[in-house]
Amino acid sequence: MIDSQPRSSRLIRVLLAVLAALGLLAGATLPAQAATPPSYVGLGDSIAAGTGGSTVTNVPCQQTTVAYPVQLGGNDLGCFGAMTSDVIAAQIPQLPSNTRNVTITVGANDAGAGAAVVSCFFGTATQCDQTLFYSTTVLIPELPAKLSATIAAVRAKDPTARITLTGYPLLFTVSGLPPAQQQAAASINAATLLLNATIATTAWRNGAGYADVTFRFLGHGVGSQDPWINGPILTPTGLAPGSYHPNDSGYTQGYVPAVAPFVR
């Protein structure tokens, strides 16, 4: 009979048996292999978390299975309501060193986007105007310094990471809304364009990438025939977290193809 076991393998088995008999392997442990850092981590707010999509996996942060970092094979640290200060204080400390790609979706909460939507669609015209004026003349102009600090914090934790900031979709397809809502929707869309321009410019000035999603969502806002954005989701206590956030199609067909070139 031909012995199919390689000779080197048999010699190793004999050697291990001898060592075991001599007690030299008792309590011996193999050196632990270093954990491989993830190639991609997503940081940011509810958009990074995938809020508004189906199947919530983390209730406090409203993370879902369709979050774009998850669909692109990354680790998702995004959290509902996060501002730049939260990303710096709570998320970047969790970022493993030597992560190859980092995306950041943040700035909308710093700019008061949620307050603007509530004021414009559930308040008076005066409240809408005042909220948008404060957002566009005070909060958004403060954003470049905050975003720059966020990028710097990532680089301090992981100097080799490739960093990409993402923009936000226009929430509304204005022509499909009732006439009474069209002016408010157009104003919010305009403020979003200003927010995106601010994020893109800051990314460029800090040597980071920028993933635009504006054109992918055109024709798919609230009011369209095929919305990729949830409308208001009312609960007994107010608006559900997923209100005015992308749905499954928005994350899968909007964010994933926009971000994918930056994380491969």
C-alpha positions as CSV (number, residue, x, y, z in Angstrom):
1,M,0.0,0.0,0.0
2,I,1.2,3.5,-0.9
3,D,1.4,5.9,2.1
4,S,-0.4,9.0,0.8
5,Q,0.5,11.1,3.8
6,P,3.4,13.5,3.1
7,R,6.6,12.6,5.0
8,S,6.9,16.1,6.4
9,S,3.5,15.8,7.9
10,R,4.3,12.5,9.6
11,L,7.5,13.9,11.0
12,I,5.7,16.8,12.5
13,R,3.1,14.5,14.1
14,V,5.9,12.3,15.6
15,L,7.7,15.4,16.9
16,L,4.5,16.8,18.5
17,A,3.8,13.4,20.1
18,V,7.3,13.3,21.6
19,L,7.0,16.8,23.0
20,A,3.7,16.1,24.5
21,A,5.1,13.0,26.1
22,L,7.8,15.1,27.7
23,G,5.3,17.6,28.9
24,L,6.8,20.4,26.8
25,L,3.4,21.3,25.3
26,A,1.5,21.4,28.5
27,G,-0.1,24.8,28.8
28,A,1.6,26.0,25.6
29,T,-0.4,28.5,23.6
30,L,0.1,29.6,20.0
31,P,0.7,33.3,19.5
32,A,-2.6,35.1,18.7
33,Q,-2.8,36.5,15.2
34,A,-3.3,40.2,14.9
35,A,-6.8,41.2,13.9
36,T,-7.1,42.4,10.4
37,P,-8.4,45.9,10.4
38,P,-11.6,46.5,8.3
39,S,-11.0,47.9,4.9
40,Y,-14.0,50.3,5.2
41,V,-15.8,52.1,8.1
42,G,-18.8,54.4,7.7
43,L,-19.2,57.3,10.2
44,G,-21.9,59.9,10.6
45,D,-25.5,60.6,11.3
46,S,-28.8,58.8,10.5
47,I,-28.0,58.6,6.8
48,A,-24.8,56.6,7.5
49,A,-26.9,54.5,9.9
50,G,-29.5,53.7,7.2
51,T,-32.4,55.2,9.2
52,G,-35.6,54.9,7.3
53,G,-34.7,51.5,5.7
54,S,-36.1,48.2,6.7
55,T,-34.9,45.9,9.5
56,V,-33.5,48.0,12.3
57,T,-30.5,46.3,13.9
58,N,-29.6,48.9,16.5
59,V,-32.6,50.8,18.0
60,P,-30.7,53.6,19.8
61,C,-28.8,54.5,16.6
62,Q,-31.5,53.4,14.2
63,Q,-29.1,51.4,12.1
64,T,-30.6,49.2,9.5
65,T,-29.5,46.4,7.2
66,V,-29.7,48.6,4.1
67,A,-27.3,51.3,5.4
68,Y,-24.8,52.0,2.6
69,P,-21.7,51.1,4.7
70,V,-23.3,47.7,5.4
71,Q,-24.2,47.1,1.8
72,L,-20.7,48.0,0.7
73,G,-19.2,45.5,3.2
74,G,-18.0,48.0,5.8
75,N,-18.5,48.5,9.5
76,D,-21.3,51.0,10.3
77,L,-20.8,53.4,13.2
78,G,-23.4,55.9,12.1
79,C,-26.0,57.0,14.6
80,F,-29.3,58.8,14.4
81,G,-29.1,62.4,15.4
82,A,-25.3,62.6,15.3
83,M,-23.6,65.9,14.8
84,T,-19.9,66.5,14.0
85,S,-19.1,66.7,17.7
86,D,-20.7,63.3,18.2
87,V,-18.7,61.8,15.4
88,I,-15.5,63.1,17.0
89,A,-16.3,62.2,20.5
90,A,-18.1,58.8,20.1
91,Q,-17.4,57.3,16.7
92,I,-13.8,58.1,15.8
93,P,-12.5,56.6,19.0
94,Q,-14.0,53.3,17.8
95,L,-12.3,53.6,14.4
96,P,-9.6,50.8,14.1
97,S,-6.2,52.0,13.0
98,N,-5.1,51.1,9.5
99,T,-8.6,51.3,8.2
100,R,-8.2,51.8,4.4
101,N,-11.4,53.8,3.6
102,V,-13.6,56.0,5.8
103,T,-16.8,57.8,4.7
104,I,-18.5,60.5,6.7
105,T,-22.1,61.6,6.3
106,V,-22.6,64.5,8.7
107,G,-23.6,68.1,8.8
108,A,-27.3,68.1,8.3
109,N,-28.0,68.0,12.1
110,D,-25.4,70.7,12.7
111,A,-27.3,72.8,10.1
112,G,-30.7,72.2,11.8
113,A,-32.2,70.3,8.9
114,G,-34.7,68.4,11.0
115,A,-35.9,71.6,12.6
116,A,-36.3,73.2,9.2
117,V,-38.5,70.3,7.9
118,V,-40.7,70.4,11.0
119,S,-41.1,74.2,10.9
120,C,-41.9,74.3,7.2
121,F,-44.4,71.4,7.1
122,F,-45.9,71.5,10.6
123,G,-45.5,75.1,11.5
124,T,-46.3,78.5,10.1
125,A,-44.8,80.2,7.1
126,T,-43.1,82.6,9.4
127,Q,-41.6,79.8,11.5
128,C,-40.3,78.2,8.2
129,D,-38.7,81.4,7.0
130,Q,-37.0,82.0,10.4
131,T,-35.7,78.5,10.7
132,L,-34.3,78.4,7.2
133,F,-32.8,81.9,7.6
134,Y,-31.0,80.8,10.7
135,S,-29.8,77.6,9.1
136,T,-28.4,79.2,6.0
137,T,-26.9,82.3,7.5
138,V,-25.6,81.1,10.8
139,L,-25.4,77.3,11.1
140,I,-24.2,76.3,7.6
141,P,-21.4,79.0,7.6
142,E,-20.2,77.4,10.8
143,L,-20.0,74.0,9.2
144,P,-16.6,74.1,7.4
145,A,-14.7,74.5,10.7
146,K,-16.6,71.6,12.2
147,L,-16.2,69.3,9.2
148,S,-12.5,70.2,9.0
149,A,-12.1,69.3,12.7
150,T,-13.8,66.0,12.0
151,I,-11.5,65.1,9.1
152,A,-8.5,66.1,11.2
153,A,-9.7,63.8,14.0
154,V,-9.9,60.9,11.6
155,R,-6.4,61.5,10.4
156,A,-5.1,61.8,13.9
157,K,-6.5,58.3,14.6
158,D,-5.7,56.8,11.3
159,P,-3.2,58.9,9.2
160,T,-3.3,56.6,6.2
161,A,-7.1,56.4,5.8
162,R,-8.7,57.6,2.6
163,I,-11.5,59.9,3.7
164,T,-14.7,60.7,1.7
165,L,-17.5,63.0,2.8
166,T,-21.0,62.4,1.3
167,G,-23.8,64.8,0.4
168,Y,-27.5,64.6,1.0
169,P,-30.4,64.1,-1.4
170,L,-33.0,66.7,-2.2
171,L,-35.9,65.6,-0.2
172,F,-38.7,66.7,-2.4
173,T,-39.9,66.4,-6.0
174,V,-41.6,69.8,-5.8
175,S,-43.9,69.4,-8.8
176,G,-45.6,66.4,-7.4
177,L,-46.6,68.0,-4.1
178,P,-49.8,69.9,-3.3
179,P,-49.5,73.6,-4.3
180,A,-49.6,74.7,-0.7
181,Q,-46.4,72.7,0.1
182,Q,-44.4,73.6,-3.0
183,Q,-42.8,76.8,-1.7
184,A,-41.6,75.3,1.5
185,A,-40.3,72.2,-0.3
186,A,-38.4,74.3,-2.8
187,S,-36.8,76.3,0.0
188,I,-35.7,73.2,1.8
189,N,-34.2,71.8,-1.4
190,A,-32.3,75.0,-1.9
191,A,-31.0,74.9,1.6
192,T,-29.9,71.3,1.0
193,L,-28.0,72.4,-2.1
194,L,-26.2,75.0,-0.1
195,L,-25.4,72.4,2.6
196,N,-24.0,70.0,-0.1
197,A,-21.9,72.8,-1.7
198,T,-20.4,73.6,1.8
199,I,-19.6,69.9,2.4
200,A,-18.1,69.4,-1.0
201,T,-15.9,72.6,-0.8
202,T,-14.7,71.6,2.7
203,A,-13.8,68.1,1.6
204,W,-11.8,69.6,-1.3
205,R,-10.0,72.0,0.9
206,N,-9.0,69.3,3.3
207,G,-7.9,66.8,0.7
208,A,-10.8,64.5,1.2
209,G,-13.2,63.0,-1.4
210,Y,-16.8,63.9,-2.0
211,A,-19.6,61.5,-3.0
212,D,-22.5,63.4,-4.5
213,V,-25.9,61.8,-4.4
214,T,-28.0,64.8,-5.7
215,F,-28.4,63.6,-9.3
216,R,-29.1,60.0,-8.4
217,F,-32.1,61.1,-6.3
218,L,-33.6,63.5,-8.8
219,G,-37.1,62.6,-9.6
220,H,-37.3,60.3,-6.6
221,G,-38.1,62.7,-3.8
222,V,-41.2,62.9,-1.7
223,G,-44.0,63.8,-4.1
224,S,-42.6,61.7,-7.0
225,Q,-44.2,58.7,-8.5
226,D,-41.3,56.5,-7.4
227,P,-40.0,58.0,-4.1
228,W,-36.7,56.9,-2.7
229,I,-37.4,59.1,0.4
230,N,-40.0,58.4,3.1
231,G,-42.6,61.0,3.7
232,P,-43.8,61.8,7.2
233,I,-44.3,58.7,9.3
234,L,-46.6,59.8,12.1
235,T,-46.7,58.0,15.5
236,P,-48.6,58.9,18.7
237,T,-45.6,60.8,20.0
238,G,-44.7,62.6,16.7
239,L,-42.7,61.8,13.7
240,A,-40.9,58.5,13.5
241,P,-37.1,58.6,13.0
242,G,-37.4,57.3,9.4
243,S,-39.5,60.3,8.3
244,Y,-37.8,62.2,5.5
245,H,-35.0,59.7,5.2
246,P,-34.1,57.4,2.3
247,N,-36.0,54.1,2.1
248,D,-34.5,50.8,0.9
249,S,-34.4,52.0,-2.7
250,G,-32.8,55.3,-1.7
251,Y,-29.9,53.6,0.0
252,T,-29.5,50.7,-2.5
253,Q,-30.0,52.7,-5.7
254,G,-28.9,56.2,-4.5
255,Y,-26.2,56.0,-1.9
256,V,-24.5,52.6,-2.7
257,P,-23.5,53.4,-6.3
258,A,-22.5,56.9,-5.4
259,V,-20.2,55.8,-2.6
260,A,-18.9,52.6,-4.0
261,P,-16.1,54.1,-6.2
262,F,-14.6,55.7,-3.1
263,V,-14.3,52.5,-1.0
264,R,-12.9,50.0,-3.5
